[in-house]
Amino acid sequence: MTDTPLISIVIPCYNSGRTLPQTLASVRAQTHQPLEVIVVDDGSTDPETVALLDSLTDIKLVRQANQGLPAARNTGFRNATGTYVLPLDSDDWLDPTAIEKLLAALRSNPSADFAFSYIQMEGECCGTLAKNFNFFEQLFVNQLPYCLLLPRALWLAVGGYDETMRRGYEDWEFNIRLGGHRNFGVVVHEPLFHYRVSSGGMLLATSSHLHGQLWRNIQARNPALYSWNALWSSWKVWRKSPSTYPLWIYFIWLFLHHKLPHTLFQRLFRFLLQHSHGRRVTHASRVQAPT
């Protein structure tokens, strides 16, 4: 392995001409080189976006008919030639040292298979989200960002993103499969990844409204991980590792998910979402901000 491996950055794009320049500027500013930048145009119809993509000369542009975010990510990974790949959405961005520090963390932790960082929330939420890898917790809430630095071979080994999950949570399901194959992550304790939160984005506009159904689908796709025996074994392994919430709560949460009618569970989820880790961090950041 060379000291400076080629890193591929995969950026799906669908009518994102307004935000893509900031994303690309953050990639161009990376202290790690060499980089391969792959933009997957997922059937954009917006003339401004199409013109912007046509004008780019320092990227690898791959165009396809609209197939959704997970398919666009898979297309990017298939076209990547780097040893490592990092997916980055076209409305988010990176700190200049992000790739350098993620790679250093991965190389200095031989037991780790991928690397991620804390999240700096932007837009309608603000503040820094501290993240840890606890695979038991990951089965119940998606504590990992989608923006992971991982070997391309690992993406291939676990089967890539599930392209049927066009309504969201494809990254959560992918991250669960990583852990299910005993691939675990290391965190950089800095907010190197800037995540734009918008009420019109996929997570808040679609996925959160279908949370119960989408999580049920995730469980159905990974049944061996969600049996009570498997969960108990997983809890015993991860119970002393850092977590965002007390791990015993998740047994109750899964019981409610199985027993409550879908509409009632969804109401409960929406209520709890107002008090989530991200919402509490946003509130604290705004309270502490100078007037």
N, C-alpha and C positions, 0 to 999 in steps of 0.2 A: 504494500500500500504506500502510495506517495505521500509526502508531507503536505502537499496542497492538492487534494483530490478535487476533481470537477464536481460542482454542486449544481443540480438542475432545480430551477424554481418554476413551478407549474401554476399558471394563472388562468383559470377559466374566466371567460368574458361573455356576458350577454347584455348588450345595450348599456355598457358601463363606461361610455366615453367621458362622462363627467368626472368620474373618480379614478379611472385607470391611470392618468398621468401621475398622480401622487403615488400610487402603488409602484409604478415603474421607476419613479425618481428614487424611491427608497431602496429599490433593488440595485440601481446603478451606483448608489452611494455606499454599498457594502464594502467593508474592509477586506473581506475574504475574496480572493480571486484564485482560480477562474470560476466564472459562473456561466451557466447556460440558462437563458430565459425563454420559456415556452409559453406563449399565449394561445389558448384554445378558444377560438371564436365559435361559440355554441349557437350559430345561426342568428347572429345579430341582425336586426331590421332597422335600427336607428341610423339614419344617414350620417350623423356626427360620429357615432362609434365606428361605422364602416370606414369613413374617411380617415379617422385617426389610425385605425389598424393598418390601412393601406399605406400610411406614411411612415410607419415604423421600419427602420432598417437594421436595428441592432438586436432583434429578437428572432426566434423561430416561431412563425405564425402557422397554426394548424386550423383549418376551417372545417366545420362539419354542420350538418343539419341539426336543428335544436333537439337535444336529447336529455337535457337536464344536467344539473351540477355534478352528480356522481359520475355520469358517463363522460363529461368533459374532463374531470380530474383523471379518470382512467386513461383517456386519450392522451393527456399530457404525460402521464407516467410511461405509457407505451412508447412515446416518442422521445423520452428522456435518455440521454447517454451518460449522465453523471453517475458516480458511485452512490451518491446520496441525493435524495429529492426532498424538496420542501414545498407543500401546496400553500398557495397564498391567494385569497379571493381578491377580486378587482376593486373592492372598496376598502380594503385594509392595507396596512403598511408595516414596515420593519424599522427598528433602530439600526443605525449604520453598522454596529458591531454584532448584530443578531446572529448571522451565519457563523462568524468566527467563534463566538462564545458557545453556541449550541454544539458546534463540531468539537470544540475543546472539551466540553462537558461529556460528550459521548465517548471521546477517546480516553478520557481519564477515568472512566467508570466501565471497566471491562464487562461487568454483569448487566449493563444497560444495553438495550437494543434500539432505542430512539431517544431523542431529546426534545424538550419543550421549555417554555419560559413562563414567567408570570405574564398576566394580560393587562395592558393599559386600555381601559374602556374609553371610547370616544363617542361623540354625538349625544344621544339622548341619555346616556349613562356616563359616569366619569369615575375616576379613581382606579387604583391598582387592585386586581384580583390575584391573591396569592393562590398558587396551585400546587398540589402534591400528587404523587402517584400512589393511589390506594386502589388496587384492583377490585376489592370487594365493593367499595363505594362506587366505583365506575359502573358496576352493574345496575345501579339504581339512579344515579345522576351523572351527567356527562361533565366530569370535572376537568377533562383534558381539552385543550384547544384543538381545533382541526389542524392548526399550523405546527406540524411536527417535522423535525428533521430525522429522516429514516433512510436506511439503505433501500435502494430500488428493489433489490432482491427480496427484501422483507415484504414489500407491497405485493410482489408477485407470489410469494409463498402463501400468503393468507387469502389470495384471490381478489385483491383490489376492492374497490367500493361497490356496494350493491346498487346496481343501476336502476332497480325497480323502486328505490326509495327517493322518488322525485319530490316528495312533499317535506323532506327534511329529515334530520337525525341520521343521515348516512355516515357522517363522521363519528357519531356516537357508536353506531353499530360496528363500524370499521375498527374503532379503538377497542371495543369489547372483543372482537375477534383477535386483535393483536394479543391481548392478555390471555384469551382462551388458548392461544398457541404458545403460551408462556414467554411472551415477549414483553418486557417491562421497560419503563422509561425513567429517565433522570431529568430533574428540573434545574434550570438556571434561575436563581432567586433574584431576577431582575425583570422588569416589564419591557421585554424586547419586542413584543408583538402588540401592535395597536389594532384593536378590534372596534369597528364602527357599529354602534347599536342604533337601530332605527326601527320605528314602529312599522315601517313599510318593508322591512327586511324579512327574509324567509323565516327566521326563528320566531319573531314576535307576530308576524302577520299570518303565518300558516301553521308552523310546527307546534307552537305552544297551544293552539286551539285544538290540536289533534293529539295531544300528548299521550293520553291513555291508550288510544288506538295504536299509535306509532310504537310505544313501548311494548305493547302486547305483541306487535309484529317482530320487534327485536328479540323478545323472549322466544317466540316461535322459531326464529332463525337460529337460535343458540340454546336449544333445550337442555343440553348436557350441563350448561352453566347455571341453570335456574331451578334445578331440582332442589328440594329442601336439603337433601344430604350434601349436594355439591355446595350449596350456599353456606351450610354449617361448617363444612371443611374450609371453605374460603375465608369465612369470618375468623376462624381460629388462626389462620396464617397471617391475616392482615389486621387483626384487632388492635395491635400495639403500634401500627404505623400511623403517621399523621393523617387526619381526615378533616373535612370541612364540618361535618356534623357527627354526633355520636353514632357509631355503627349499629347499635341495637335498634335504633329508630327505623332502619330500613326493613327489618323483618315485619314490623307493623305496617309500613308503607306497602309492601308487597301483598300482605294479607288484605288490606283495604282495596288494593287494585284488583285482586281476584274476586272479592265479595261484593263490592259496591256496584250498583248500576253505572254504566259508562257516563251518563250525564252527571250523576252525583259526584263521581270521582273527578271528573273534569272540573266541576265547580270548586271542589276542594283544592285541586292543583292550582287553579287560577288564583284562589285566595292566598295560598302559601307562596305563590310566585311574587306577590306584592311584598313579601318579607324575606325574599331569597338573599343569598350572600351578595349577589351583585347589586341588588336594590339597597341593602344596608350599607355597602361600601359607597355607593353613589350618594346616599343621604349624608353619611359622615364626611365625605369629601366636600359637599356643598356647604355643610355647616362650618367646616374649618376654613373654607376659602375666604380670603380677605374681601371685604366689601368696598 
